[in-house]
């Protein structure tokens, strides 16, 4: 009982439910290891008793929790309304230049909180009422006015200090947030694309930010698209070969300069060594030709080597006064975070891309040895700062091009779940990460062995103690040039599956975050940026999570093939029963393309790679039955006028169906518009399949450039479906 109680006090689960009718106990060794990662000793029964006593004593003496959330227009949290009578409150604002609210004082004649609690239990009026279980406001309950002693501070993340009668003091982070994230301004449709896969005639071997701006401008003006969603553009871990996955970056705080369109850099035109630039451009053209015409895979490392050489030449051009001033402003705005990132990049050039293998003194970003290295590598540090600035500028250009083209949302950026343990963020923010732990997923019906993603998790206690500074900085950077932000595995705002190092994923456990605080910071930063937020909430989701996300304005993700009446008939979910607050799509980067699903090609591919858990004929039969049921339903709804056996017509039909739903945003997987049969990523594979390295292609597997795509008849036939979206009354919402 002592270990379970200690675990509960630190948000660690001692059991979990993989399904509604099953409960699995977490091994004690796992609980002990996770507690140790949080700085809590539970190695022996005596240590458990001592740690538990210390934790319970701290909880009893604490006047405030580490973080309080005030949602504007909603009841104050119980931690505030329950402060002892006579307590004084002082708020230190996030913006020191703003006038702070006056010091507040809980009236001495206010009813005792314990009495109020008893009255609430008896069904009588609760001064802080209107809240149901878990602090979630009851549906339909009217929010009571704030207490007369409360003066609400402005939106922001502030510090709150309190002093109770008798001299007890306390302090904590106060997050004041709007009740919901911004909503999409209107129903819209747009493309979903892995940017590296979209080469144009001018690309240097992979898609870049110039191509993104061009895609946004064309699709917005010509097709009436409201957004373009891309993969994470986070900075990757360098090396040869580097990891091509955009979901395992070195840093989520800064973008990768491999996405730069070199010719769009203003200093490019002033490079004096034109011969060297011309040679690099010719090499880049050759590299693109091997991908587009000779069956080669996208080689990110080769692309970066060419761009790196070009950027070294561009950097020799002095910045003009205006550009120099803009660069200095960027350095000042980014501060220590950028300096750390750039220094890690410079050190990685010398000592390799995993900081764990560096000389001992350099493993600490604040050591004397690291400070000395910063001075010695100042020129390289400045280069990497400059690259971050240039990339930031082109991200801004892409969003500007999207909005200028009439897009209601613009570019939708993607936030990966975590970072590489040897990368820049894990080095610079070591205190914020749980050492010896990795994020993953528990065993389920689809993967009996569970998953280990190799990404170290943030420590919830350190985040709270810092006022969520690492999280806030991350969001602010990503939202700076985004019309919307997609959060991969959004359930991680509530809890994550931690796997101790050296153990299988089956021996992990859930560790909870302060979900209300995580959501409040997200909503606050989205509000400041005027950006929409959407979460990838596919798979196993804890009860109540989707509802709480929706309540705070975070859109979900609904994929056609998964939307069935699971609580009833199990048949395809009627379009009018779909949720409104979602991005509706037919497929994603982790799923088969629509053409592959319709044909069954995705099953035979997985068979060739040894990924099936049943015989091929059984898998094909089950897959065909699923597809046939959906096509039959589409036909009965009158959405398949082309009839059976027309693959392209069926692709149009599933998108017609999406437009019958009330979904606020409808996404078209760009390869679907061309009939591409290959998945960009095949989960469960590493080198057996070319994940994250395929260019967008047509139905025959021939790569297609952005210019060819814009003129492709098949794409335009599909997009005609969206021109006629007003044909159905259900879509006119």
C-alpha positions as a printed Julia matrix, in Angstrom:
733×3 Matrix{Float64}:
   0.0     0.0     0.0
   2.86    2.38    0.81
   4.38    2.11   -2.68
   0.98    2.52   -4.34
   0.23    5.61   -2.26
   3.64    7.09   -3.02
   3.14    6.42   -6.72
  -0.3     8.05   -6.68
   1.1    11.19   -5.06
   3.51   11.5    -8.0
   0.99   10.71  -10.75
   2.28    7.2   -11.44
  -0.22    4.45  -12.27
   0.13    1.09  -10.54
  -2.36   -0.56  -12.9
  -3.93    0.17  -16.27
  -6.85   -1.08  -18.36
  -5.99   -2.07  -21.95
  -9.7    -2.68  -22.51
 -12.94   -2.09  -20.64
 -12.98   -5.6   -19.19
  -9.3    -5.99  -18.3
  -6.95   -4.6   -15.65
  -3.2    -5.14  -15.63
  -0.97   -4.51  -12.61
   2.26   -2.61  -13.12
   5.38   -4.4   -11.77
   6.72   -2.9    -8.55
  10.18   -2.65  -10.13
   8.74   -0.38  -12.81
   7.1     1.87  -10.23
  10.36    2.08   -8.26
  12.34    2.95  -11.43
   9.89    5.66  -12.47
   9.89    7.17   -8.98
  13.69    7.24   -9.11
  13.53    9.13  -12.44
  11.42   11.72  -10.61
  13.99   12.0    -7.84
  12.06    9.88   -5.31
  13.81    7.04   -3.5
  11.65    3.91   -3.21
  14.37    1.29   -3.46
  13.67   -0.27   -0.04
  10.63   -0.49    2.26
  12.31    1.98    4.6
  12.94    4.39    1.72
   9.29    4.1     0.69
   8.15    4.97    4.22
  10.47    7.97    4.42
   9.56    9.27    0.95
   5.87    8.78    1.62
   6.05   10.61    4.93
   7.89   13.5     3.3
   5.42   13.7     0.4
   2.35   13.59    2.65
   3.82   16.17    5.01
   4.53   18.5     2.09
   0.99   18.02    0.77
  -0.56   18.83    4.16
   1.5    21.97    4.67
   1.08   23.33    1.17
  -1.25   26.31    0.86
  -1.22   26.16   -2.95
  -0.63   23.47   -5.55
   2.35   24.04   -7.86
   0.02   25.35  -10.6
  -3.42   26.94  -10.54
  -5.53   27.55  -13.63
  -8.1    30.3   -13.94
 -10.28   30.05  -17.05
 -11.79   33.44  -17.8
 -15.53   33.47  -17.21
 -15.47   30.22  -15.25
 -15.48   29.47  -11.5
 -12.25   29.91   -9.62
 -10.37   26.72   -8.71
 -11.04   25.24   -5.3
  -7.45   25.95   -4.29
  -8.28   29.67   -4.39
 -11.81   29.62   -3.01
 -10.65   27.3    -0.24
  -7.9    29.55    1.1
  -8.29   30.33    4.81
 -10.19   33.52    5.72
  -7.84   36.47    6.06
  -5.32   35.14    3.53
  -3.64   37.81    1.39
  -2.78   37.21   -2.27
  -0.18   38.99   -4.37
   0.27   38.37   -8.09
   3.53   38.99   -9.96
   2.61   39.39  -13.6
   4.31   37.67  -16.51
   4.8    41.08  -18.14
   6.71   43.15  -15.58
   5.77   46.31  -17.48
   2.07   45.86  -16.75
   0.36   47.25  -13.69
  -0.26   44.34  -11.3
  -3.68   43.88   -9.78
  -3.97   45.18   -6.24
  -3.11   42.89   -3.36
  -6.16   40.78   -2.55
  -7.45   39.48    0.74
  -9.89   36.7     1.5
 -12.5    38.27    3.82
 -12.12   37.25    7.44
 -15.89   36.78    7.71
 -16.09   34.4     4.75
 -17.58   31.0     5.67
 -15.04   28.39    6.63
 -14.14   26.16    3.59
 -14.87   23.0     5.57
 -18.41   24.23    6.25
 -18.89   25.04    2.57
 -17.74   21.54    1.66
 -20.3    19.98    4.02
 -23.04   22.15    2.58
 -22.06   21.13   -0.95
 -22.21   17.48    0.07
 -25.71   18.08    1.45
 -26.82   19.62   -1.83
 -26.81   23.18   -0.51
 -25.19   26.15   -2.19
 -21.42   25.99   -2.66
 -19.8    29.43   -3.05
 -17.41   27.95   -5.6
 -19.96   25.57   -7.08
 -20.9    24.62  -10.59
 -18.19   22.0   -10.74
 -18.61   18.3   -11.16
 -16.23   15.47  -10.45
 -12.58   16.2   -11.04
 -13.13   19.96  -11.14
 -14.89   19.8   -14.52
 -17.83   22.23  -14.67
 -21.19   20.48  -14.76
 -22.98   20.67  -18.1
 -25.52   23.45  -18.01
 -24.35   24.8   -14.65
 -24.16   28.58  -14.52
 -20.76   29.91  -13.59
 -21.09   31.91  -10.39
 -19.64   35.39  -10.24
 -16.09   35.59   -8.95
 -15.82   36.39   -5.24
 -15.9    40.12   -4.54
 -12.35   39.96   -3.19
 -10.95   38.57   -6.45
  -9.48   40.87   -9.1
  -8.76   38.85  -12.2
  -5.3    39.44  -13.66
  -4.71   39.66  -17.42
  -4.2    36.55  -19.54
  -0.8    35.06  -18.94
   1.39   32.84  -16.77
   2.0    34.65  -13.51
   3.38   33.95  -10.03
   0.99   33.92   -7.09
   2.15   34.38   -3.5
  -0.17   33.96   -0.51
   0.15   34.55    3.22
  -2.36   33.06    5.62
  -3.09   34.25    9.16
  -0.47   32.86   11.48
   2.35   33.42    8.98
   1.98   30.4     6.67
   3.05   31.25    3.14
   2.8    29.62   -0.24
   3.46   30.32   -3.88
   2.7    28.79   -7.24
   2.23   29.39  -10.92
  -1.06   31.03  -11.92
  -2.19   30.43  -15.5
  -4.98   32.73  -16.66
  -6.33   31.45  -19.96
  -9.33   32.0   -22.23
 -11.86   29.15  -22.05
 -11.22   27.89  -25.6
  -8.61   27.93  -28.32
  -9.5    29.87  -31.49
 -11.98   28.14  -33.77
 -11.43   27.74  -37.5
 -13.04   30.8   -39.09
 -15.1    28.7   -41.51
 -15.43   25.18  -42.86
 -12.42   24.53  -45.02
 -10.51   21.89  -46.94
  -6.83   21.54  -47.61
  -3.95   19.23  -48.43
  -1.97   17.05  -46.04
   1.59   16.52  -47.28
   5.01   15.41  -46.13
   7.02   18.42  -47.29
  10.21   16.51  -48.13
   8.17   14.36  -50.58
   6.96   17.31  -52.68
   9.74   18.18  -55.1
   9.44   20.96  -57.63
  11.56   21.57  -60.69
  13.71   23.91  -58.58
  14.12   21.69  -55.5
  17.53   20.51  -54.35
  16.55   16.84  -54.03
  13.63   17.22  -51.59
  10.71   19.55  -51.0
  11.52   22.83  -49.26
   9.89   25.95  -47.83
   9.78   27.58  -51.24
   7.73   24.61  -52.46
   5.46   24.93  -49.43
   4.8    28.6   -50.19
   4.13   27.72  -53.82
   1.76   24.88  -52.93
  -0.13   27.15  -50.55
  -0.39   29.99  -53.04
  -1.56   27.72  -55.87
  -4.02   25.63  -53.88
  -5.45   28.65  -52.1
  -5.99   30.69  -55.24
  -6.91   27.92  -57.67
  -8.67   25.32  -55.53
 -10.07   27.45  -52.72
  -8.06   25.49  -50.14
  -8.08   26.86  -46.6
  -4.93   25.19  -45.3
  -1.88   23.02  -45.99
  -0.76   20.64  -43.26
   2.87   19.51  -43.21
   5.0    17.08  -41.22
   7.13   18.33  -38.3
   9.89   20.59  -39.61
  11.92   20.26  -36.4
  15.72   20.21  -36.46
  16.96   16.69  -37.12
  19.9    14.92  -35.53
  22.84   15.31  -37.96
  24.89   12.38  -39.16
  25.4    10.04  -42.08
  23.09    8.33  -42.22
  20.72   10.54  -40.26
  17.34    9.36  -39.03
  14.85   10.41  -41.74
  11.87   10.36  -39.38
  10.52   13.86  -38.72
   9.06   12.53  -35.47
  12.41   11.87  -33.74
  14.14   15.26  -33.93
  17.13   16.76  -32.19
  15.08   19.83  -31.29
  11.42   20.71  -31.45
  12.2    24.33  -30.58
  13.95   25.23  -33.83
  13.36   24.27  -37.48
  15.78   22.39  -39.67
  17.68   24.51  -42.23
  17.58   21.6   -44.69
  14.14   22.99  -45.56
  15.59   26.31  -46.76
  15.06   27.34  -50.36
  18.58   28.54  -51.03
  17.83   30.88  -53.94
  15.26   32.81  -51.86
  17.86   33.98  -49.33
  18.45   37.69  -50.08
  22.25   37.38  -49.82
  22.3    34.55  -52.38
  22.35   36.95  -55.3
  25.46   38.69  -53.94
  27.7    35.63  -53.6
  30.92   36.4   -55.45
  31.97   32.82  -56.18
  29.26   32.18  -58.77
  31.13   29.22  -60.2
  30.99   27.32  -56.94
  27.27   28.1   -56.59
  26.58   27.0   -60.15
  28.39   23.71  -59.52
  26.29   23.1   -56.41
  23.08   23.9   -58.26
  24.05   21.44  -60.99
  24.75   18.77  -58.39
  21.36   19.52  -56.82
  19.65   19.18  -60.2
  21.36   15.82  -60.69
  20.25   14.72  -57.23
  16.65   15.68  -57.98
  16.8    13.88  -61.31
  17.82   10.62  -59.63
  14.75   10.87  -57.39
  12.27   12.01  -60.04
  13.43    9.91  -62.98
  15.74    7.13  -61.86
  13.95    5.55  -58.92
  16.27    6.83  -56.19
  15.02    7.55  -52.7
  15.13   11.01  -51.18
  18.57   11.37  -49.61
  18.28   14.0   -46.89
  21.97   13.76  -46.04
  23.04   14.41  -49.63
  20.62   17.33  -49.85
  22.0    18.85  -46.66
  25.61   18.46  -47.78
  24.89   20.52  -50.92
  22.87   23.13  -49.04
  25.47   23.35  -46.28
  28.16   24.22  -48.81
  25.9    26.8   -50.44
  25.01   28.34  -47.09
  28.69   28.65  -46.18
  29.11   30.74  -49.35
  25.99   32.8   -48.69
  27.16   33.5   -45.17
  30.26   35.26  -46.49
  28.03   38.03  -47.86
  27.74   40.79  -45.23
  24.25   41.59  -44.06
  22.94   45.03  -44.93
  22.01   47.39  -42.08
  18.34   46.44  -42.11
  19.01   42.74  -42.31
  21.65   43.0   -39.58
  19.16   44.77  -37.32
  16.53   42.1   -37.99
  19.04   39.37  -37.18
  20.02   41.05  -33.92
  16.36   41.34  -32.98
  15.92   37.63  -33.63
  18.9    36.79  -31.43
  17.5    38.93  -28.63
  14.02   37.41  -28.92
  15.28   33.81  -28.87
  17.86   34.36  -26.15
  19.46   31.49  -24.29
  17.39   28.84  -26.04
  18.85   29.65  -29.46
  22.35   30.05  -28.08
  22.15   26.57  -26.53
  20.77   25.05  -29.73
  23.45   26.65  -31.89
  26.19   25.61  -29.48
  24.96   22.01  -29.5
  25.08   22.07  -33.32
  28.63   23.43  -33.25
  29.76   20.87  -30.67
  28.11   18.07  -32.66
  30.27   19.02  -35.65
  33.34   18.35  -33.51
  32.31   15.56  -31.15
  29.42   13.8   -32.88
  25.62   14.02  -32.6
  25.11   12.27  -29.24
  26.09   14.47  -26.29
  26.35   11.43  -24.01
  29.59   10.51  -25.82
  31.16   13.99  -25.56
  33.98   14.78  -23.13
  32.53   14.84  -19.61
  32.82   18.59  -19.16
  30.82   19.32  -22.31
  27.86   17.19  -21.27
  26.76   19.97  -18.95
  25.55   23.03  -20.91
  26.43   25.32  -17.96
  29.93   24.0   -17.19
  33.16   25.97  -17.44
  34.33   23.65  -20.21
  31.18   24.36  -22.22
  31.59   28.1   -21.72
  35.17   27.84  -22.98
  34.04   25.81  -26.0
  31.41   28.44  -26.76
  34.16   31.04  -27.11
  36.31   28.77  -29.24
  33.42   27.9   -31.55
  31.86   31.35  -31.69
  32.02   31.49  -35.49
  30.18   28.16  -35.87
  27.66   29.12  -33.18
  26.89   32.29  -35.14
  26.43   30.24  -38.32
  23.83   28.01  -36.71
  22.06   31.02  -35.22
  22.01   32.55  -38.69
  20.54   29.37  -40.19
  17.76   29.35  -37.59
  16.98   32.98  -38.46
  16.91   32.31  -42.2
  14.63   29.31  -41.74
  12.33   31.27  -39.46
  12.05   33.92  -42.15
  11.05   31.43  -44.82
   8.49   29.87  -42.48
   6.98   33.34  -42.14
   7.05   33.76  -45.92
   5.16   30.49  -46.41
   2.4    31.5   -44.0
   2.2    34.94  -45.6
   1.85   33.35  -49.04
  -0.95   31.14  -47.74
  -2.9    34.03  -46.25
  -2.32   36.21  -49.29
  -3.83   33.4   -51.38
  -7.03   33.65  -49.37
  -6.52   30.69  -47.06
  -8.59   30.98  -43.89
  -6.05   29.04  -41.81
  -2.83   28.74  -43.77
   0.02   26.44  -42.82
  -0.71   23.76  -40.23
   2.49   22.79  -38.45
   3.02   19.53  -36.59
   4.44   18.99  -33.09
   6.19   15.67  -32.54
   5.72   13.75  -29.27
   9.31   14.12  -28.14
  12.97   14.47  -29.04
  16.0    12.28  -29.59
  17.78   11.53  -26.28
  21.15   12.55  -27.73
  19.94   15.75  -29.38
  20.02   19.46  -28.68
  16.88   19.77  -26.54
  17.78   16.8   -24.35
  21.22   18.34  -23.79
  20.13   21.92  -23.15
  17.13   21.02  -20.96
  18.53   18.02  -19.1
  16.79   18.87  -15.84
  13.4    18.83  -17.56
  13.73   15.29  -18.93
  13.35   12.01  -17.05
  16.66   10.2   -17.42
  16.55    6.48  -18.08
  12.97    6.63  -19.37
  11.43    6.42  -22.82
   7.96    7.24  -24.1
   5.95    4.51  -25.8
   2.6     2.73  -25.77
   1.25   -0.17  -23.72
   0.27   -3.52  -25.24
  -3.08   -3.44  -27.02
  -5.13   -5.39  -29.55
  -2.91   -4.16  -32.4
   0.48   -4.64  -30.77
   0.74   -7.24  -28.03
   4.35   -6.25  -27.27
   3.68   -2.56  -26.78
   5.89    0.17  -28.24
   9.05    1.99  -27.19
   9.58    5.18  -29.2
  13.0     5.99  -27.79
  12.01    9.53  -26.74
  12.72   10.76  -23.2
   9.65   12.27  -21.47
   9.43   15.61  -19.75
   9.27   15.47  -15.95
   5.85   16.78  -14.89
   7.23   18.04  -11.57
  10.0    20.07  -13.23
   7.59   21.53  -15.77
   5.27   22.66  -12.98
   8.11   24.1   -10.89
   9.34   26.12  -13.88
   5.91   27.55  -14.62
   5.88   25.34  -17.74
   8.62   27.49  -19.28
  10.03   24.79  -21.63
   6.53   23.95  -22.87
   5.53   27.58  -23.3
   8.69   28.39  -25.22
   8.18   25.41  -27.48
   4.58   26.35  -28.29
   5.4    30.0   -28.83
   8.07   29.16  -31.38
   5.91   26.71  -33.31
   2.89   29.0   -33.37
   4.82   32.06  -34.52
   4.2    31.32  -38.21
   1.34   28.81  -38.02
  -2.31   29.14  -38.85
  -2.86   25.97  -36.86
  -0.85   23.45  -34.86
  -1.36   19.71  -34.95
  -0.22   17.88  -31.8
   0.87   14.32  -32.4
  -0.47   11.91  -29.75
  -2.37   14.72  -28.03
  -3.32   12.3   -25.23
   0.21   12.92  -23.99
  -1.0    16.2   -22.5
  -2.83   14.02  -19.97
  -0.53   11.04  -19.51
   2.29    9.17  -21.24
   3.47    5.58  -21.14
   6.96    5.53  -19.61
   9.27    2.58  -20.28
  12.32    2.19  -18.0
  15.59    1.76  -19.87
  16.45   -1.88  -20.52
  12.9    -3.15  -20.03
  10.32   -4.14  -22.62
   7.34   -1.82  -23.28
   5.09   -4.34  -21.53
   6.79   -3.33  -18.27
   6.03    0.36  -18.51
   3.39    2.48  -16.79
   1.41    5.66  -17.25
   2.67    8.89  -15.71
   0.21   11.75  -15.55
   0.67   15.44  -16.27
  -1.37   18.25  -14.75
  -3.67   18.09  -17.77
  -5.54   21.26  -16.9
  -2.31   23.23  -16.73
  -0.99   21.71  -19.97
  -4.26   22.55  -21.73
  -4.4    26.05  -20.27
  -0.9    26.91  -21.49
  -1.75   25.48  -24.93
  -4.99   27.44  -25.19
  -3.28   30.62  -23.95
  -0.47   30.44  -26.5
  -2.87   29.54  -29.32
  -5.03   32.52  -28.36
  -2.03   34.83  -28.45
  -1.06   33.53  -31.88
  -4.63   33.45  -33.2
  -4.03   29.84  -34.24
  -6.27   26.77  -34.38
  -5.17   23.67  -32.45
  -5.89   20.09  -33.46
  -4.84   16.86  -31.82
  -4.1    13.41  -33.17
  -6.39   11.43  -30.88
  -6.49    8.1   -32.72
  -6.18    4.76  -30.98
  -6.7     4.07  -27.29
  -7.88    7.22  -25.52
  -8.56    7.52  -21.81
 -12.26    8.18  -21.04
 -13.07   11.88  -20.84
  -9.99   13.05  -22.72
 -11.71   13.74  -26.05
 -14.51   15.55  -24.26
 -12.12   17.78  -22.33
 -10.1    18.57  -25.46
 -13.29   19.51  -27.31
 -14.42   21.66  -24.41
 -11.2    23.65  -24.68
 -11.49   24.07  -28.45
  -8.86   21.5   -29.46
 -10.04   19.77  -32.63
  -9.78   16.0   -32.9
  -8.79   13.84  -35.85
 -11.36   11.57  -37.49
 -10.23    9.04  -40.11
 -12.99    7.59  -42.27
 -12.05    3.91  -42.02
 -12.04    4.08  -38.2
 -15.33    5.91  -37.78
 -17.87    3.22  -36.94
 -20.69    2.86  -34.45
 -18.46    0.97  -32.03
 -20.97    1.24  -29.17
 -23.8    -0.16  -31.28
 -23.98   -1.87  -34.65
 -20.29   -1.59  -35.54
 -21.28   -0.32  -38.98
 -19.92    2.81  -40.67
 -20.87    5.89  -38.69
 -23.49    8.02  -40.43
 -22.04   11.35  -41.6
 -24.38   13.42  -39.46
 -23.13   11.57  -36.37
 -19.52   12.63  -36.85
 -18.18   15.27  -34.5
 -18.0    18.83  -35.76
 -14.79   19.86  -34.01
 -12.35   17.76  -35.96
 -10.12   17.43  -38.96
 -11.8    14.75  -41.07
  -9.66   12.79  -43.49
  -9.55    9.47  -45.28
  -6.0     8.53  -44.34
  -2.78    9.8   -42.75
   0.98    9.45  -43.17
   0.96    6.32  -40.96
  -1.85    4.58  -42.89
  -2.25    3.13  -46.39
  -3.13    5.49  -49.19
  -6.75    5.28  -50.26
  -5.88    3.59  -53.56
  -3.85    0.96  -51.69
  -6.68    0.32  -49.25
  -9.27    0.02  -52.0
  -7.13   -2.45  -53.93
  -5.83   -4.43  -50.94
  -2.25   -3.6   -51.93
  -1.45   -2.52  -48.39
  -2.17   -6.05  -47.13
   0.11   -7.71  -49.66
   2.84   -5.18  -48.86
   2.69   -6.03  -45.16
   2.69   -9.72  -46.07
   5.88   -9.33  -48.09
   7.51   -7.65  -45.11
   6.38  -10.29  -42.62
   4.13   -7.95  -40.64
   0.87   -9.91  -40.74
  -0.34  -11.79  -37.67
  -2.76  -13.98  -39.67
  -2.46  -15.9   -42.95
  -2.58  -13.71  -46.07
  -5.92  -15.06  -47.29
  -7.59  -14.29  -43.96
  -6.21  -10.76  -43.91
  -7.27  -10.12  -47.5
 -10.76  -11.46  -46.83
 -11.23   -9.31  -43.73
  -9.84   -6.23  -45.46
 -12.04   -6.72  -48.53
 -15.13   -7.13  -46.33
 -14.38   -3.86  -44.57
 -13.84   -1.99  -47.83
 -16.91   -3.54  -49.47
 -19.09   -2.51  -46.55
 -17.93    1.09  -46.81
 -18.36    1.22  -50.59
 -21.84   -0.25  -50.29
 -22.75    2.41  -47.74
 -21.38    5.16  -49.97
 -23.41    3.81  -52.88
 -26.63    3.77  -50.83
 -25.99    7.4   -49.9
 -25.72    8.28  -53.58
 -22.05    9.25  -53.24
 -20.67    6.7   -55.72
 -22.28    7.6   -59.06
 -19.3     6.1   -60.91
 -20.42    2.62  -59.8
 -18.37   -0.33  -58.6
 -14.92   -1.1   -59.96
 -13.89    2.54  -60.5
 -11.0     3.15  -58.12
 -10.68    6.84  -58.91
 -14.43    7.23  -58.5
 -14.25    5.54  -55.1
 -11.53    7.98  -54.0
 -13.85   10.83  -54.93
 -16.74    9.11  -53.14
 -14.98    8.91  -49.77
 -14.24   12.62  -49.99
 -17.84   13.37  -50.9
 -18.73   11.51  -47.72
 -16.39   13.68  -45.63
 -18.17   16.76  -46.93
 -21.47   15.37  -45.68
 -20.1    15.35  -42.13
 -20.15   18.53  -40.0
 -16.33   18.46  -39.65
 -14.84   21.95  -39.5
 -11.79   20.95  -41.55
 -11.46   18.31  -44.27
  -8.01   17.08  -45.21
  -6.97   15.54  -48.53
  -3.87   13.36  -48.35
  -1.98   14.81  -51.31
  -0.8    11.42  -52.68
  -4.49   10.37  -52.8
  -5.11   13.1   -55.35
  -2.72   11.32  -57.72
  -3.53    7.68  -56.93
  -0.19    7.0   -55.19
  -0.3     3.5   -53.66
   2.71    3.66  -51.36
   2.59    4.7   -47.68
   5.05    7.35  -46.57
   5.6     5.44  -43.34
   4.92    1.82  -42.49
   4.82    1.44  -38.68
   6.66   -1.59  -37.4
   9.44   -1.33  -39.98
  12.88    0.21  -39.92
  15.14   -0.64  -42.87
  12.68   -3.12  -44.43
  10.77   -0.23  -46.01
  11.9     3.26  -47.2
   9.98    5.22  -44.58
  10.05    9.01  -44.95
  12.08    8.86  -48.19
   9.52    8.55  -50.99
   8.53   11.35  -53.37
   4.86   11.91  -54.16
   3.99    9.68  -57.13
   1.12    8.83  -59.46
  -0.85    5.58  -59.69
   1.99    3.91  -61.63
   4.57    4.9   -59.03
   6.19    7.61  -61.18
   7.3    10.62  -59.07
   5.37   13.8   -59.76
   6.74   17.34  -59.39
   4.76   20.21  -57.93
   4.4    21.67  -61.42
   3.05   18.38  -62.8
   0.79   17.94  -59.81
  -0.79   21.37  -60.36
  -1.74   20.31  -63.89
  -2.72   16.69  -63.11
  -6.22   15.89  -64.46
  -6.83   13.29  -61.74
  -6.15   15.83  -59.0
  -8.5    18.35  -60.55
 -11.25   15.76  -60.94
 -10.97   15.02  -57.21
 -10.94   18.66  -56.21
 -14.13   19.29  -58.21
 -15.83   17.45  -55.33
 -14.95   20.38  -53.09
 -16.17   22.97  -55.57
 -19.61   21.37  -55.25
 -19.58   21.06  -51.46
 -22.77   23.13  -51.23
 -24.78   20.48  -53.13
 -25.64   18.73  -49.85
 -27.48   20.55  -47.09
 -25.4    18.73  -44.5
 -22.26   20.41  -45.79
 -23.61   23.95  -45.68
 -22.81   24.55  -42.02
